[in-house]
């Protein structure tokens, strides 16, 4: 996987996890949007996210300067 595809994959995983954790979208909605084969997450969806999962997402969105998402994630820690 080249670097551009890896970055897109990571962005997709972070956004999917964020949408799921903030109840913006359900897994079913994400499957419809992405297709099952393209559905990736930044955390294990079969368990509750760990503090480290949320902290990693927070760092990612800080670097992306998506501060609205940072605020919501900070509330979860």
CORVEN-V931749 format. One record per pair of residues at least 12 apart in sequence whose ideal C-beta (glycine too) atoms are under 6 Angstrom apart, sorted by sequence separation. I is the first residue (numbers start at 1). GAP is how many residues later the second one is. D is the distance in whole Angstrom. If there is no record, write none. Layout:
i = <I,I>
gap = <GAP,GAP>
d = <D,D>
//
This chain:
i = <58,16,42,58,57,54,54,54,17,16,17,17,13,12,13,14,13,14,14,22,18>
gap = <12,14,15,15,16,19,22,23,24,25,25,26,27,28,28,28,29,43,46,50,51>
d = <6,5,6,4,6,6,5,6,5,5,4,5,4,6,6,5,4,6,5,5,6>
//
